[in-house]
Amino acid sequence: MLGKRRFYFMVVCIMVFSIVLSACGSNSSKSNEGNQPAANAGNQPAGNAAPAEKVKLKVATWAGAGELKEFQDLIDKLNASATDYQIEVQSIPADYYVKLQTMVAAHQAPDFMWLSQEYVPQYASLGAIAPLDDPLASVSSFQADDYYPGPLNVGKVNGKIYGLPWISQPYMLYYNQDMFDNAGVAAPTNDWTWDDFVEAGKKLTKDGQWGALLNNMPTAMYTWSYGGDIFDTAGKIVLDSPESIQGLQMYQTIVKSGIMPQRAQADSMGNGDMFKTGKVAMYIGGAGDDVEKTSKFKVGMVVPPKGTQQVTFSWMAVTAMSSTTKNPAIAAKALNDMTLAIHKWKVVAPTKSGFDLISTSNPDKTYAVDAIRKGSEVARGFNNQPKEGEIDGAIWEKLTQPIESGSDITAAVKATIAKFNDINK
């Protein structure tokens, strides 16, 4: 479902970006002029004095309602303590990317913008966002080593940092401790294999109750679990590697085992709700999901099962800096300050130091801090491509659906690769 949802949404975004490219092409001199400050950011001396007036900056966010209020409070505190910048929040809770791309086309892009991980390569390739390596080099509070590799990597394109991650939600295996106890089945551990998972799932599947629900888990994660992938870091298709095929075979084995409800049934009942209401014993969800608050049983959490490697997907988002911001040196400092402040607000922070804050910011997760830390250590995102929306659609149509329907895996892989090649022509 992850790929399917993103596909339809991204089709709209790609159409809008066609307009963006046309607009930028007809105003090339104006665009180059706007990009110049970011390109020269690295040449600014680190010891520049703060300007007489605060630099005014704007950040675009999809936050709305309660989340927007919390974010605004955070920004207000940041502005009160800053001597060289003032940040204004621009909330776009609906049609976020369509409106953002329209602003880019009109040369009215905000200085900062929230981007979920799949959009970073697209915005970077279009020159809408600026590389941050040079301006961040003079920001003493920026500590790249504090970030877990997975989150930091999703903000990179061709080795350069284009966005600072502000959240990383590693996918974890939640389980209903009461169901395990009642069935006399040993609870999951961080060392479980997929074979352990299937074996336990069979023992817990009975009388309208299922052992597991994995609909939230992206297909790529099965390939990672055995050392494969869909695209490698250089953008080469590796879906047909032996490791990837092995992971997809395990995916089909799980589907055929009978431990999960049909996808359509789970979707109609609500994936998370099926777990919260005690209809499934194990469920893949984000580490920060509010499972504990709404469940009437004891909840446990571990890292998802492994094949030959332990790895998990993480939903991540970054804040990127517009290539047309007028003062990239001050903007980079503000970006880092803002990102560090968000780390104290959002669970789960993408940093090693952020784990000390989980028990305070979300006490319901205290029991799982060690498991979430382990998950964050092995979490990663996709090797996103510039046409990631179309890629996701192809994975859903040509790979995920055929695997779940019992089709031949080799044939599904060949059809998927053929579709990739058409997309990337």
C-alpha angles and dihedrals in degrees: 000000000000092000094042094052094046092047097061091042094049093050088066091047093051091051090053092048089057086063089046092056092048091049093047091047093055091051100040097141092050091046094051090049090053093049095052100085093055092047091054095043094107091056094062114104114251092227098060112147117244112264118258090246127038114264108245114228133177129210123198117214137173090217116126140172113356095001091053092053091051091048092048090051089052092050092047090056091047092051091049092057099038119095100187108037143038119203123207120199118227109194118203104172095166130050088359101170095040091054093041092053090048089055090050090052091050092049090246099113117151116246091247132025135186112236129181111227099262093061098056098084092046095051092043094050090052092050093241093127131042130233109252104201097097100042092043091053089077095046105096094194093059108102111181091181091063091065120087109245095242097059095041091050094057088060091055130090119185090348096306125112113243100165141022113230114235099178138025120185107190112203109246136186109249117194138189104240092194093057091050092048093048092050093045091238121144112249120250120270134201088256098057119133124213088255089057088049094053093045093053091042092058091053091051097047112096144114099011092322122113131206097224150357120208103164092121092057114100117235091236090065091068090056092048090052090067098038097268135110143185096242125009122227091272092055096255116145109247099163091115095055116121090246093053092047090051090054092049090049089056089050090056091045090056092048092049093046091080095229094119133061118245112278094242091052093049092047092051093049095041120259097235092038092058089060096041092052094050099252095121129037100210131033137177112226143141118289091238097049114127093241095131095053095056103034122094095207138062110283124209130190134199138158112280117267120276139224113195090326135037111233139138138194119247128200104227138177132190138197111233130194120235116245088229099056107132100220108034094173094058091036092056091052091049091047092054093045091050093047093051090050091051090052088064090051107041126064120243105032114201092230135089092231091052094074092075087067100053096086090051100042095040113014091180088072097052092102091057102044094110093047092048090049090053090047091051091052092059099031122117142163132230123288086248121211128209089252094043094142092060091042090055091050091052092049091052095045103036103029117018098043095045092048092051091047091054098253123155109282096213091053091047091051092050091050091049093050091049089054091048090054091051091051093049097047 
